[in-house]
Amino acid sequence: MEQANYLGMYLTPEGIYAAVLSDKGHAAGVRCFFVPCASPASEGSALTAAARQTLQQAGPCEEFAAAVRSSVINQYDLHSEFTDPRQIESTIRFDAEEAAATDASSLAVTFAITASGSTGSDISVYTADRQTLTDILLDLQGAGLDPTVLEPDAICLARAMERTGLLSAAGKIFLLIFGRACFLLVPQGDGFAPKVRTFLLPDDTDKTAALSRQTILSVAVLPAASDIKTLVLVNSGRDIDAAEMSKRTGMQVEQLELSGQLNLQTPYDLPAEQIDGFLFACGSAMALTGRGHCADFRRDFMPYQGRRRLLQKSLKVVSVSLTILFVMLGLYFQTRAIRMNNYTSQLHQRLNEDYTAAMYGKTPPSSEPVGSRLRRELMRVKQLQQYGLDESAVTARLTYVLEAINDSPKSVDVNIKTITISERTISLIGDTDSRKSTLELRGAIVKHRKLEISNERLNPTGNRDEFVISLKIKESK
């Protein structure tokens, strides 16, 4: 499985410090390189040209992060009455506006919680001009590089040191000098972000004395100043007299080579004072891997939309593809349904024609399926072929009556007025020329193999002898 890489950048006027961190963390090594900000040959800012070159040298990366230099950031240590980060985030803008004495609409604000208790939270608030950060983001996006997070450099440095476990030591503070910018980190413990004080190194030939004064002032305002016994110089031993500083501050002074602990693979041709820039770039890249304190300016004024846009684009492609697929499936099944309906209609038409021909002109029944009606008719025909007429049929009963009448003597002058055939009986109404003829007709009916008389009524009228005879089918023996 191919590993994912994350690009962290530290944006400075001199150029971009870049660190490529794999998803395995800094233990696998962090590839570092520096891209200077020269005048661009084509249209666009120097930062855009440097960012484009940075993207080319970094290679394929999953996400990007950037650290903003402290020279464009103002920091305030404030107290909030809330402890929930979401509540603090919803109110921090008003606190920052009051502290900065500037209209909040022109500021980009972020924060880090350094302590929390029953009375609220201590927070470090970072503000920057919104238009300045917007220009930085637009320059980076112009090079095809859209950072997921945009953080203060102090936060990135603290994260890099946290990941190495250095800030867990009690009674120590850490000092890093990068150019004229000095970063003093005070660990807070309990999972809170460290306090970071950023200040500029004065133009003094005696750097040790200047740093000692600033360190003493920074420690003096801390609640647990008496617990701090050790000052750790991070990558700064080459410029500071550790013994003299220990004497001036009253603290034990130690030196720490952080670049080695982070496994930074730095270029060999860079001056030693520039190597520390990769610490910020590495800490920025670490914001994209794992959990930790994050103070993202983008959440306040220009939320990162890269993942959402990619997701929306993917969903749009999937939606269009599914729509086309379903339309094609619908057309396919609709075509099959139309063809099947046409075929079914043709079968019904042929069946109706065949039914009419087979049933001697009768129309297909509407109360039962044609197939059922034909099966019943077939069974009836087979029964007739095997056993003769169907005695329950009207035609069979009428046939029996006509047979009995025809079997009467030819001398009988019979006049049949009505023949009524019901489910159980056959009613025969008519008259003959005499009672004798009526009796001869009755005798012919009695002799018939299928008929028997159930009731009769004879009535002479004028010169005719009327009769009403009720017949029924003989039961089979």
C-alpha positions as a printed NumPy array, in Angstrom:
array([[   0.   ,    0.   ,    0.   ],
       [   1.404,    3.391,   -1.019],
       [   2.108,    5.712,    1.915],
       [   0.475,    9.139,    2.147],
       [   2.642,   12.251,    2.412],
       [   1.774,   15.573,    4.029],
       [   3.432,   18.883,    3.205],
       [   4.042,   21.486,    5.899],
       [   5.307,   24.967,    4.989],
       [   6.703,   27.861,    6.958],
       [   6.1  ,   31.066,    5.017],
       [   8.774,   33.742,    5.467],
       [   9.814,   36.772,    3.408],
       [  13.03 ,   34.954,    2.507],
       [  11.255,   31.872,    1.163],
       [   9.32 ,   28.739,    2.037],
       [  10.647,   26.166,    4.477],
       [   9.024,   22.869,    3.486],
       [   8.804,   19.563,    5.327],
       [   7.327,   16.401,    3.799],
       [   5.997,   14.107,    6.509],
       [   4.777,   10.564,    5.825],
       [   1.771,    8.997,    7.517],
       [   4.233,    6.932,    9.594],
       [   5.263,   10.075,   11.471],
       [   8.603,   11.785,   12.033],
       [  10.212,    8.499,   13.104],
       [  10.446,    7.531,    9.435],
       [  12.326,   10.754,    8.646],
       [  11.16 ,   14.176,    7.484],
       [  12.389,   15.364,    4.095],
       [  13.113,   19.104,    4.212],
       [  13.992,   21.658,    1.554],
       [  14.006,   25.433,    1.174],
       [  12.615,   27.425,   -1.757],
       [  13.692,   31.084,   -1.844],
       [  11.204,   33.793,   -2.802],
       [  12.802,   35.357,   -5.884],
       [  11.144,   37.763,   -8.306],
       [   8.803,   35.707,  -10.517],
       [   9.54 ,   35.527,  -14.219],
       [   5.845,   35.401,  -15.137],
       [   2.764,   37.123,  -13.795],
       [   1.951,   36.504,  -10.142],
       [   3.54 ,   37.13 ,   -6.766],
       [   6.87 ,   35.856,   -5.536],
       [   5.035,   33.632,   -3.043],
       [   3.03 ,   32.039,   -5.861],
       [   6.203,   31.251,   -7.792],
       [   7.859,   29.801,   -4.696],
       [   4.748,   27.787,   -3.831],
       [   4.635,   26.355,   -7.348],
       [   8.263,   25.258,   -7.071],
       [   7.607,   23.862,   -3.58 ],
       [   4.743,   21.766,   -4.906],
       [   6.963,   20.366,   -7.645],
       [   9.781,   19.422,   -5.259],
       [   7.427,   17.925,   -2.654],
       [   5.872,   15.451,   -5.067],
       [   2.436,   13.887,   -4.526],
       [   0.946,   14.896,   -1.142],
       [  -2.439,   14.201,    0.39 ],
       [  -2.825,   17.54 ,    2.197],
       [  -1.003,   20.8  ,    2.842],
       [  -0.542,   22.977,    5.914],
       [   1.127,   26.336,    6.384],
       [   2.599,   28.31 ,    9.279],
       [   2.461,   32.111,    9.3  ],
       [   5.371,   34.079,   10.648],
       [   4.89 ,   35.855,   13.982],
       [   5.74 ,   39.242,   12.44 ],
       [   2.211,   39.435,   10.96 ],
       [   0.517,   38.093,   14.106],
       [  -0.467,   39.705,   17.394],
       [  -0.794,   37.566,   20.506],
       [  -2.903,   38.235,   23.622],
       [  -3.231,   36.215,   26.811],
       [  -6.894,   36.445,   27.843],
       [  -9.303,   34.74 ,   30.207],
       [ -12.655,   33.311,   29.101],
       [ -15.498,   32.414,   31.427],
       [ -16.156,   29.28 ,   29.355],
       [ -14.393,   25.918,   29.359],
       [ -16.035,   24.352,   26.321],
       [ -13.908,   25.034,   23.188],
       [ -17.057,   25.52 ,   21.096],
       [ -18.369,   28.204,   23.431],
       [ -14.976,   29.884,   23.512],
       [ -14.825,   29.854,   19.715],
       [ -18.231,   31.521,   19.463],
       [ -17.238,   34.393,   21.805],
       [ -13.481,   34.798,   21.256],
       [ -13.96 ,   37.342,   18.481],
       [ -15.525,   39.83 ,   20.901],
       [ -12.704,   39.347,   23.41 ],
       [ -10.106,   39.773,   20.664],
       [ -11.791,   42.935,   19.377],
       [ -11.649,   44.448,   22.838],
       [  -8.016,   43.437,   23.393],
       [  -6.82 ,   44.589,   19.971],
       [  -8.961,   47.741,   19.941],
       [  -9.675,   46.976,   16.292],
       [ -12.817,   46.216,   14.349],
       [ -13.251,   42.43 ,   14.491],
       [ -14.466,   42.308,   10.89 ],
       [ -10.925,   43.114,    9.728],
       [  -9.282,   40.448,   11.89 ],
       [  -8.669,   36.743,   11.556],
       [  -8.769,   35.198,   15.033],
       [  -7.704,   31.866,   16.46 ],
       [  -6.821,   30.633,   19.932],
       [  -5.293,   27.892,   22.078],
       [  -6.453,   26.899,   25.566],
       [  -3.524,   26.916,   28.014],
       [  -5.429,   26.252,   31.261],
       [  -8.952,   25.569,   32.441],
       [ -10.692,   25.549,   35.805],
       [ -13.857,   26.357,   37.67 ],
       [ -13.597,   30.057,   36.828],
       [ -13.11 ,   29.538,   33.109],
       [ -10.15 ,   29.121,   30.758],
       [  -6.866,   30.873,   30.102],
       [  -6.375,   31.241,   26.364],
       [  -3.701,   32.512,   24.033],
       [  -5.409,   34.52 ,   21.312],
       [  -3.719,   35.105,   17.95 ],
       [  -4.95 ,   37.781,   15.568],
       [  -3.83 ,   38.82 ,   12.104],
       [  -5.054,   41.169,    9.436],
       [  -7.691,   39.307,    7.462],
       [  -6.696,   40.847,    4.137],
       [  -3.055,   39.881,    4.646],
       [  -3.967,   36.231,    5.251],
       [  -6.41 ,   36.312,    2.344],
       [  -3.638,   37.491,    0.025],
       [  -1.374,   34.701,    1.293],
       [  -4.048,   32.069,    0.663],
       [  -4.83 ,   33.412,   -2.797],
       [  -1.126,   33.374,   -3.708],
       [  -0.838,   29.748,   -2.562],
       [  -4.033,   28.721,   -4.331],
       [  -2.741,   30.39 ,   -7.477],
       [   0.026,   27.793,   -7.473],
       [  -2.478,   24.957,   -7.042],
       [  -1.644,   24.602,   -3.357],
       [  -4.601,   25.001,   -0.978],
       [  -3.528,   24.471,    2.678],
       [  -5.958,   22.657,    4.931],
       [  -4.861,   24.679,    7.98 ],
       [  -3.13 ,   28.036,    8.393],
       [  -1.598,   28.455,   11.845],
       [   0.716,   30.77 ,   13.807],
       [   4.339,   29.636,   13.824],
       [   4.379,   29.475,   17.633],
       [   1.634,   26.839,   17.622],
       [   3.525,   24.754,   15.047],
       [   6.747,   24.915,   17.062],
       [   4.919,   23.838,   20.231],
       [   3.342,   20.907,   18.367],
       [   6.719,   19.717,   17.068],
       [   8.101,   19.715,   20.588],
       [   4.979,   18.035,   22.013],
       [   5.261,   15.143,   19.566],
       [   8.772,   14.394,   20.822],
       [   7.544,   14.308,   24.444],
       [   9.903,   17.122,   25.522],
       [   7.179,   19.324,   26.981],
       [   6.133,   16.656,   29.48 ],
       [   9.193,   17.406,   31.661],
       [   8.31 ,   19.415,   34.765],
       [  10.114,   22.558,   35.811],
       [  11.516,   23.363,   32.364],
       [  10.972,   26.139,   29.858],
       [  12.257,   26.133,   26.283],
       [  13.781,   28.947,   24.237],
       [  14.269,   28.974,   20.469],
       [  15.841,   31.799,   18.474],
       [  15.092,   32.063,   14.77 ],
       [  16.664,   35.163,   13.283],
       [  15.517,   37.982,   15.561],
       [  12.343,   36.146,   16.618],
       [  12.501,   34.436,   19.979],
       [  10.026,   31.807,   21.169],
       [   9.746,   31.005,   24.868],
       [   7.624,   27.914,   25.574],
       [   6.217,   27.133,   29.011],
       [   4.619,   23.647,   29.285],
       [   1.235,   23.586,   31.033],
       [   0.557,   19.864,   31.343],
       [  -2.861,   18.206,   31.739],
       [  -3.281,   18.112,   27.974],
       [  -3.361,   21.895,   27.533],
       [  -1.387,   23.856,   24.96 ],
       [   1.879,   25.356,   26.225],
       [   2.127,   29.067,   26.826],
       [   4.247,   30.668,   24.126],
       [   5.731,   34.138,   24.386],
       [   7.13 ,   35.591,   21.19 ],
       [   9.427,   38.608,   21.208],
       [  12.084,   40.211,   19.036],
       [  15.74 ,   40.049,   19.979],
       [  16.978,   43.621,   20.419],
       [  19.92 ,   44.936,   18.428],
       [  22.4  ,   44.253,   21.148],
       [  25.856,   42.804,   20.751],
       [  25.42 ,   40.906,   23.999],
       [  22.618,   38.507,   23.091],
       [  23.012,   36.583,   26.295],
       [  22.198,   39.607,   28.429],
       [  19.22 ,   40.587,   26.289],
       [  17.769,   37.109,   26.368],
       [  18.324,   36.845,   30.094],
       [  16.313,   40.   ,   30.718],
       [  13.427,   38.795,   28.553],
       [  13.469,   35.354,   30.155],
       [  13.347,   36.795,   33.671],
       [  10.414,   39.05 ,   32.735],
       [   8.519,   36.156,   31.099],
       [   9.004,   33.799,   34.03 ],
       [   8.148,   36.431,   36.619],
       [   4.542,   36.736,   35.445],
       [   3.925,   32.97 ,   35.543],
       [   1.805,   31.604,   38.431],
       [   4.291,   28.792,   39.07 ],
       [   7.464,   30.806,   38.534],
       [   9.133,   29.245,   41.56 ],
       [   8.775,   25.758,   40.078],
       [  10.797,   26.579,   36.967],
       [  14.396,   25.536,   37.492],
       [  15.716,   24.781,   34.002],
       [  15.989,   26.771,   30.778],
       [  16.454,   24.634,   27.659],
       [  18.052,   26.325,   24.649],
       [  16.68 ,   24.707,   21.503],
       [  19.208,   24.679,   18.648],
       [  20.648,   27.934,   20.009],
       [  23.798,   26.947,   21.832],
       [  26.038,   28.329,   19.119],
       [  25.065,   31.943,   19.876],
       [  24.42 ,   31.944,   23.625],
       [  26.813,   31.702,   26.545],
       [  25.011,   29.052,   28.589],
       [  27.077,   29.617,   31.753],
       [  26.547,   33.373,   31.671],
       [  22.832,   32.963,   31.063],
       [  22.517,   30.529,   33.943],
       [  24.253,   33.041,   36.183],
       [  21.953,   35.896,   35.092],
       [  18.652,   33.985,   35.265],
       [  19.37 ,   31.791,   38.254],
       [  18.268,   28.715,   36.318],
       [  20.103,   25.717,   35.075],
       [  20.693,   26.039,   31.317],
       [  20.59 ,   23.019,   29.037],
       [  20.925,   22.664,   25.275],
       [  18.734,   20.559,   23.008],
       [  19.201,   19.607,   19.377],
       [  15.559,   19.277,   18.312],
       [  16.315,   18.704,   14.623],
       [  17.886,   15.353,   15.413],
       [  14.979,   14.21 ,   17.57 ],
       [  12.54 ,   15.018,   14.77 ],
       [  14.725,   13.189,   12.197],
       [  14.827,   16.237,    9.936],
       [  16.651,   15.527,    6.683],
       [  17.816,   19.094,    6.05 ],
       [  19.786,   20.386,    3.055],
       [  23.55 ,   20.591,    3.579],
       [  24.   ,   23.878,    1.744],
       [  21.827,   25.975,    4.073],
       [  23.375,   28.182,    6.757],
       [  23.013,   26.883,   10.303],
       [  20.737,   29.755,   11.35 ],
       [  18.188,   28.76 ,    8.702],
       [  17.845,   25.128,    9.78 ],
       [  15.486,   26.091,   12.604],
       [  12.881,   27.155,   10.026],
       [  12.197,   23.505,    9.293],
       [  11.03 ,   22.995,   12.89 ],
       [   8.024,   25.202,   12.137],
       [   7.384,   23.454,    8.811],
       [   7.534,   20.044,   10.461],
       [   5.134,   21.161,   13.209],
       [   2.781,   22.485,   10.561],
       [   2.764,   19.144,    8.743],
       [   2.077,   17.366,   12.03 ],
       [  -1.265,   19.193,   12.234],
       [  -2.431,   16.917,    9.419],
       [  -1.488,   13.685,   11.218],
       [  -3.022,   12.612,   14.501],
       [  -4.69 ,   14.741,   17.113],
       [  -3.35 ,   17.726,   18.989],
       [  -3.774,   21.419,   19.616],
       [  -4.748,   23.278,   16.443],
       [  -5.195,   27.027,   16.077],
       [  -6.4  ,   27.408,   12.511],
       [  -6.972,   30.898,   11.112],
       [  -8.996,   29.43 ,    8.239],
       [ -11.809,   28.299,   10.517],
       [ -12.497,   31.954,   11.273],
       [ -12.574,   33.669,    7.897],
       [ -12.007,   31.236,    5.013],
       [ -12.812,   27.599,    5.946],
       [ -10.997,   24.97 ,    3.943],
       [ -13.28 ,   23.615,    1.223],
       [ -10.907,   21.268,   -0.572],
       [ -12.291,   18.024,    0.806],
       [ -15.848,   19.232,    0.503],
       [ -15.313,   20.309,   -3.085],
       [ -13.642,   17.012,   -3.91 ],
       [ -16.503,   15.155,   -2.24 ],
       [ -19.085,   17.29 ,   -4.021],
       [ -17.327,   16.726,   -7.339],
       [ -17.16 ,   12.99 ,   -6.712],
       [ -20.818,   12.902,   -5.698],
       [ -21.733,   14.878,   -8.791],
       [ -19.862,   12.44 ,  -11.043],
       [ -21.447,    9.474,   -9.265],
       [ -24.901,   11.086,   -9.449],
       [ -24.582,   11.791,  -13.157],
       [ -23.288,    8.264,  -13.793],
       [ -26.105,    6.696,  -11.779],
       [ -28.658,    8.899,  -13.518],
       [ -27.412,    7.829,  -16.937],
       [ -27.361,    4.194,  -15.795],
       [ -30.906,    4.326,  -14.433],
       [ -32.174,    6.121,  -17.541],
       [ -30.616,    3.46 ,  -19.74 ],
       [ -32.055,    0.696,  -17.553],
       [ -35.445,    2.41 ,  -17.642],
       [ -35.35 ,    2.71 ,  -21.423],
       [ -34.278,   -0.914,  -21.724],
       [ -37.06 ,   -2.263,  -19.514],
       [ -39.573,    0.166,  -21.018],
       [ -38.691,   -1.101,  -24.486],
       [ -39.041,   -4.68 ,  -23.307],
       [ -42.387,   -3.868,  -21.675],
       [ -43.685,   -2.23 ,  -24.86 ],
       [ -42.573,   -5.2  ,  -26.946],
       [ -44.134,   -7.617,  -24.463],
       [ -47.396,   -5.635,  -24.433],
       [ -47.527,   -5.682,  -28.226],
       [ -46.826,   -9.399,  -28.271],
       [ -49.496,   -9.99 ,  -25.588],
       [ -52.027,   -7.93 ,  -27.523],
       [ -51.358,   -9.956,  -30.636],
       [ -51.809,  -13.198,  -28.668],
       [ -55.086,  -11.955,  -27.19 ],
       [ -56.349,  -10.966,  -30.628],
       [ -55.447,  -14.361,  -32.097],
       [ -56.962,  -16.107,  -29.08 ],
       [ -60.22 ,  -14.2  ,  -29.446],
       [ -60.381,  -15.046,  -33.127],
       [ -59.687,  -18.714,  -32.431],
       [ -62.234,  -18.727,  -29.592],
       [ -64.937,  -17.258,  -31.807],
       [ -64.2  ,  -19.864,  -34.484],
       [ -64.151,  -22.76 ,  -32.002],
       [ -67.297,  -21.661,  -30.147],
       [ -69.389,  -21.079,  -33.285],
       [ -69.353,  -17.297,  -33.215],
       [ -69.576,  -16.736,  -29.455],
       [ -67.628,  -13.791,  -28.01 ],
       [ -64.997,  -14.46 ,  -25.335],
       [ -66.435,  -14.339,  -21.776],
       [ -65.638,  -11.336,  -19.599],
       [ -66.265,  -13.08 ,  -16.253],
       [ -63.646,  -15.795,  -16.607],
       [ -60.398,  -16.375,  -18.464],
       [ -60.692,  -17.615,  -21.991],
       [ -58.414,  -20.523,  -21.199],
       [ -60.678,  -21.731,  -18.372],
       [ -63.751,  -21.443,  -20.561],
       [ -62.102,  -23.429,  -23.343],
       [ -60.941,  -26.128,  -20.923],
       [ -64.48 ,  -26.548,  -19.609],
       [ -65.822,  -26.702,  -23.138],
       [ -63.205,  -29.282,  -24.08 ],
       [ -64.118,  -31.442,  -21.117],
       [ -67.801,  -31.204,  -22.096],
       [ -67.063,  -32.234,  -25.674],
       [ -64.971,  -35.159,  -24.511],
       [ -67.776,  -36.209,  -22.201],
       [ -70.271,  -36.049,  -25.06 ],
       [ -67.988,  -38.12 ,  -27.244],
       [ -67.686,  -40.748,  -24.562],
       [ -71.13 ,  -40.803,  -22.972],
       [ -73.402,  -38.962,  -25.382],
       [ -75.254,  -35.697,  -24.796],
       [ -74.779,  -33.706,  -21.703],
       [ -78.107,  -34.125,  -19.921],
       [ -77.653,  -30.852,  -18.055],
       [ -77.363,  -28.918,  -21.276],
       [ -80.424,  -27.16 ,  -22.749],
       [ -79.745,  -28.553,  -26.185],
       [ -79.734,  -32.118,  -24.828],
       [ -83.056,  -31.693,  -23.011],
       [ -84.648,  -30.033,  -25.989],
       [ -83.421,  -32.904,  -28.132],
       [ -85.074,  -35.426,  -25.787],
       [ -88.407,  -33.559,  -25.964],
       [ -88.338,  -33.372,  -29.736],
       [ -87.458,  -37.071,  -29.941],
       [ -90.503,  -37.966,  -27.786],
       [ -92.83 ,  -35.804,  -29.894],
       [ -91.488,  -37.298,  -33.099],
       [ -91.993,  -40.805,  -31.7  ],
       [ -95.747,  -40.186,  -31.327],
       [ -98.05 ,  -41.662,  -34.043],
       [ -98.306,  -39.69 ,  -37.245],
       [-102.083,  -39.46 ,  -36.761],
       [-101.546,  -37.236,  -33.714],
       [-102.203,  -33.605,  -34.604],
       [-100.068,  -31.85 ,  -31.983],
       [ -99.5  ,  -28.145,  -31.617],
       [ -96.642,  -27.162,  -29.228],
       [ -97.061,  -23.65 ,  -27.913],
       [ -94.091,  -23.349,  -25.489],
       [ -91.265,  -25.455,  -24.212],
       [ -89.726,  -24.156,  -20.98 ],
       [ -86.494,  -25.782,  -19.85 ],
       [ -85.168,  -25.053,  -16.349],
       [ -82.409,  -26.623,  -14.316],
       [ -84.647,  -29.462,  -12.989],
       [ -87.818,  -29.587,  -15.101],
       [ -89.101,  -29.254,  -18.625],
       [ -92.531,  -27.661,  -19.101],
       [ -94.425,  -28.59 ,  -22.275],
       [ -97.587,  -26.576,  -23.181],
       [ -99.716,  -27.31 ,  -26.252],
       [-102.88 ,  -29.046,  -27.598],
       [-103.975,  -31.929,  -29.82 ],
       [-107.055,  -32.606,  -31.962],
       [-108.529,  -35.027,  -29.367],
       [-108.038,  -36.634,  -25.992],
       [-106.98 ,  -39.821,  -27.765],
       [-104.175,  -37.981,  -29.512],
       [-103.121,  -36.403,  -26.225],
       [-102.88 ,  -39.818,  -24.582],
       [-100.897,  -41.197,  -27.526],
       [ -98.478,  -38.267,  -27.181],
       [ -98.263,  -38.938,  -23.457],
       [ -97.512,  -42.59 ,  -24.156],
       [ -94.658,  -41.65 ,  -26.482],
       [ -93.171,  -39.448,  -23.749],
       [ -93.469,  -42.171,  -21.135],
       [ -91.705,  -44.616,  -23.432],
       [ -88.727,  -42.237,  -23.953],
       [ -85.54 ,  -43.489,  -22.383],
       [ -84.601,  -40.213,  -20.748],
       [ -87.901,  -38.508,  -19.888],
       [ -90.543,  -39.122,  -17.297],
       [ -93.703,  -37.2  ,  -16.41 ],
       [ -93.71 ,  -35.494,  -13.026],
       [ -96.994,  -33.63 ,  -13.424],
       [ -99.695,  -33.182,  -16.047],
       [-102.907,  -31.313,  -16.61 ],
       [-105.412,  -32.008,  -19.469],
       [-108.23 ,  -29.655,  -20.371],
       [-110.578,  -29.997,  -23.396],
       [-111.312,  -26.615,  -25.006],
       [-113.659,  -26.487,  -27.977],
       [-112.544,  -28.947,  -30.581],
       [-108.967,  -29.086,  -29.156],
       [-107.578,  -30.869,  -26.131],
       [-105.066,  -28.665,  -24.261],
       [-102.313,  -30.069,  -22.065],
       [ -99.617,  -28.884,  -19.653],
       [ -97.062,  -31.595,  -18.999],
       [ -94.063,  -31.238,  -16.605],
       [ -91.119,  -33.503,  -17.417],
       [ -87.869,  -34.375,  -15.759],
       [ -84.783,  -36.33 ,  -16.686],
       [ -84.791,  -39.936,  -15.535],
       [ -82.175,  -40.714,  -12.945],
       [ -79.452,  -43.035,  -14.131],
       [ -79.581,  -46.47 ,  -12.591]])
